[in-house]
């Protein structure tokens, strides 16, 4: 897309909602992964089967099938979180994913539960997630730990993700955005649209009401 002239890129982006979404996420591997997973689920919802790479299949079906086959072949390199997301995305995916899922050793969750408990107490007390922009060392420490979980979300186990999400609704909403940034991006676009409709301008960072 970077090689297209700006005018052609805009025309292509405006031609279809899926193309628009793909062009928006093409620079982010995680967003692109969610985009293809969503296309796979949409295909299975519409056809009641997995996509095929046969010559009789449409070009779009072959592309989706190739992406899925690549994911299955590269399962050893896939993070536990991605595996769980794919396995839960559609009933038809449970069997093929479970067949290639590597055996994993359950992590020691004692320390992880302690961090999540600290996170829950902080959120319940202050009705916000911790931030590093504070004079409190304990809050900074907790915010730094949460930031590390975000950076390595792709390698977190399903058990760790569940521990985070069950700690507090505010944390659960953040983790949902980490796991599905494409959905979060769409929600933020919808919020931006509502703001522009209400105020007839773009939001600014130097206005107290925003």
C-alpha positions as CSV (number, residue, x, y, z in Angstrom):
1,X,0.0,0.0,0.0
2,X,2.9,2.4,0.7
3,X,3.8,2.2,-3.0
4,X,0.4,3.4,-4.2
5,X,-0.1,7.0,-5.1
6,X,-2.2,8.8,-2.3
7,X,-5.2,9.3,-4.6
8,X,-5.2,5.6,-5.6
9,X,-4.8,4.5,-2.0
10,X,-7.8,6.6,-0.9
11,X,-9.9,5.2,-3.7
12,X,-9.0,1.6,-2.7
13,X,-9.6,2.3,1.0
14,X,-13.0,3.7,0.3
15,X,-14.1,0.8,-2.0
16,X,-15.0,-1.6,0.8
17,X,-15.2,-1.7,4.6
18,X,-13.0,-4.8,4.8
19,X,-10.4,-3.2,2.6
20,X,-10.5,-0.1,4.7
21,X,-10.0,-2.1,7.9
22,X,-7.2,-4.1,6.3
23,X,-5.3,-1.0,5.1
24,X,-5.6,0.6,8.5
25,X,-4.1,-2.5,10.3
26,X,-1.6,-3.6,7.6
27,X,1.3,-1.9,9.5
28,X,0.6,-3.7,12.8
29,X,1.2,-7.5,12.7
30,X,-1.2,-8.1,15.7
31,X,-4.0,-6.1,14.1
32,X,-3.4,-7.9,10.8
33,X,-3.6,-11.2,12.6
34,X,-7.0,-10.3,14.1
35,X,-8.2,-9.1,10.7
36,X,-7.6,-12.4,9.1
37,X,-9.0,-14.3,12.0
38,X,-12.2,-12.3,11.7
39,X,-12.3,-13.0,7.9
40,X,-11.9,-16.8,8.7
41,X,-14.8,-16.7,11.3
42,X,-17.0,-14.7,8.8
43,X,-16.4,-17.4,6.2
44,X,-17.3,-20.2,8.5
45,X,-20.4,-18.5,9.7
46,X,-21.5,-18.0,6.2
47,X,-20.6,-21.5,4.8
48,X,-20.6,-23.8,7.9
49,X,-17.2,-25.2,7.0
50,X,-13.5,-24.4,6.9
51,X,-12.2,-22.7,3.8
52,X,-10.5,-24.7,1.0
53,X,-7.5,-24.1,-1.2
54,X,-9.0,-26.2,-4.1
55,X,-9.1,-24.7,-7.6
56,X,-12.9,-24.6,-7.4
57,X,-12.8,-22.2,-4.4
58,X,-12.9,-18.5,-4.9
59,X,-9.8,-16.4,-4.7
60,X,-10.9,-15.0,-1.4
61,X,-11.6,-18.4,0.1
62,X,-8.2,-19.7,-1.1
63,X,-6.5,-16.7,0.6
64,X,-8.3,-17.3,3.9
65,X,-7.5,-21.0,3.7
66,X,-3.8,-20.3,3.0
67,X,-3.6,-18.0,6.0
68,X,-5.3,-20.6,8.3
69,X,-3.0,-23.4,7.0
70,X,0.0,-21.1,7.7
71,X,-1.2,-20.6,11.3
72,X,-1.6,-24.3,11.8
73,X,1.9,-25.1,10.4
74,X,3.4,-22.4,12.6
75,X,1.6,-23.4,15.8
76,X,4.9,-24.1,17.7
77,X,5.8,-20.4,17.2
78,X,2.4,-19.1,18.1
79,X,1.8,-17.6,21.5
80,X,-0.6,-19.4,23.9
81,X,-2.9,-16.4,23.9
82,X,-3.3,-16.5,20.1
83,X,-3.9,-20.3,20.2
84,X,-6.6,-19.8,22.8
85,X,-8.2,-17.0,20.8
86,X,-8.2,-19.0,17.6
87,X,-9.6,-22.1,19.4
88,X,-12.4,-20.1,21.0
89,X,-13.2,-18.1,17.9
90,X,-15.5,-20.7,16.3
91,X,-16.5,-24.3,17.1
92,X,-15.0,-25.5,13.8
93,X,-11.6,-24.4,14.8
94,X,-11.5,-26.3,18.1
95,X,-10.5,-29.7,16.6
96,X,-7.8,-28.6,14.1
97,X,-6.2,-26.3,16.7
98,X,-6.3,-28.8,19.6
99,X,-4.6,-31.4,17.4
100,X,-1.5,-29.2,16.9
101,X,-1.5,-27.4,20.2
102,X,1.9,-28.1,21.9
103,X,2.0,-29.4,25.4
104,X,2.7,-26.5,27.8
105,X,3.8,-26.4,31.4
106,X,1.5,-24.5,33.6
107,X,3.3,-21.5,35.1
108,X,3.6,-20.9,38.8
109,X,0.6,-18.6,39.4
110,X,1.2,-17.8,43.0
111,X,3.1,-14.6,42.4
112,X,0.8,-13.7,39.5
113,X,-2.3,-14.0,41.7
114,X,-0.6,-11.7,44.2
115,X,0.0,-9.0,41.6
116,X,-3.6,-9.3,40.3
117,X,-4.9,-9.0,43.9
118,X,-2.9,-5.8,44.3
119,X,-4.3,-4.6,41.1
120,X,-7.8,-5.4,42.2
121,X,-7.4,-3.5,45.5
122,X,-6.0,-0.5,43.7
123,X,-8.8,-0.3,41.2
124,X,-11.5,-0.8,43.9
125,X,-9.9,2.0,46.0
126,X,-9.3,4.6,43.3
127,X,-11.7,3.5,40.5
128,X,-8.8,3.7,38.0
129,X,-6.0,1.6,36.7
130,X,-2.5,2.5,38.1
131,X,-0.3,4.9,36.2
132,X,3.4,5.7,36.2
133,X,2.6,9.5,36.2
134,X,2.3,9.6,40.0
135,X,4.5,10.3,43.0
136,X,3.4,7.1,44.6
137,X,6.2,4.4,44.3
138,X,3.8,1.6,45.0
139,X,1.4,2.8,42.2
140,X,4.4,3.2,39.8
141,X,5.5,-0.3,40.5
142,X,2.1,-1.8,39.9
143,X,1.6,0.3,36.7
144,X,5.0,-0.9,35.5
145,X,4.1,-4.5,36.1
146,X,0.8,-4.0,34.2
147,X,2.7,-2.4,31.4
148,X,4.9,-5.4,31.1
149,X,1.9,-7.7,30.8
150,X,0.6,-5.6,27.9
151,X,4.0,-5.7,26.1
152,X,4.1,-9.5,26.4
153,X,0.4,-10.2,26.0
154,X,1.1,-12.4,23.0
155,X,3.0,-14.8,25.2
156,X,0.7,-14.9,28.3
157,X,-1.0,-18.1,29.0
158,X,-4.8,-18.4,29.0
159,X,-4.6,-18.8,32.8
160,X,-2.7,-15.5,33.2
161,X,-5.0,-13.7,30.9
162,X,-8.0,-14.9,32.9
163,X,-6.3,-13.9,36.1
164,X,-5.9,-10.4,34.8
165,X,-9.4,-10.1,33.4
166,X,-11.0,-11.3,36.6
167,X,-9.1,-8.8,38.8
168,X,-11.4,-5.8,38.0
169,X,-13.7,-4.7,35.2
170,X,-11.4,-1.7,34.4
171,X,-8.5,-4.1,33.9
172,X,-10.7,-6.6,31.9
173,X,-11.6,-3.8,29.5
174,X,-7.9,-3.0,28.9
175,X,-6.9,-6.6,28.4
176,X,-9.8,-7.0,25.9
177,X,-8.2,-4.2,23.9
178,X,-4.8,-5.8,24.1
179,X,-6.2,-9.1,22.8
180,X,-8.3,-7.6,20.1
181,X,-6.8,-4.3,19.0
182,X,-8.9,-4.2,15.8
183,X,-12.1,-4.2,17.8
184,X,-10.7,-1.5,20.1
185,X,-9.7,0.6,17.1
186,X,-13.2,0.3,15.8
187,X,-14.7,1.3,19.2
188,X,-12.4,4.3,19.3
189,X,-13.4,5.3,15.8
190,X,-17.1,5.1,16.8
191,X,-16.3,7.3,19.8
192,X,-14.5,9.8,17.6
193,X,-17.5,9.9,15.3
194,X,-19.9,10.6,18.1
195,X,-17.6,13.4,19.4
196,X,-17.3,15.1,16.0
197,X,-21.1,14.9,15.5
198,X,-21.8,16.5,18.9
199,X,-19.1,19.2,18.8
200,X,-18.5,19.7,15.0
201,X,-14.7,19.5,15.6
202,X,-11.9,17.1,16.4
203,X,-11.1,16.5,20.1
204,X,-8.2,18.4,21.6
205,X,-5.9,17.7,24.5
206,X,-5.9,21.2,25.9
207,X,-9.6,21.5,26.6
208,X,-10.8,20.8,30.1
209,X,-14.2,19.4,29.0
210,X,-12.5,16.6,27.0
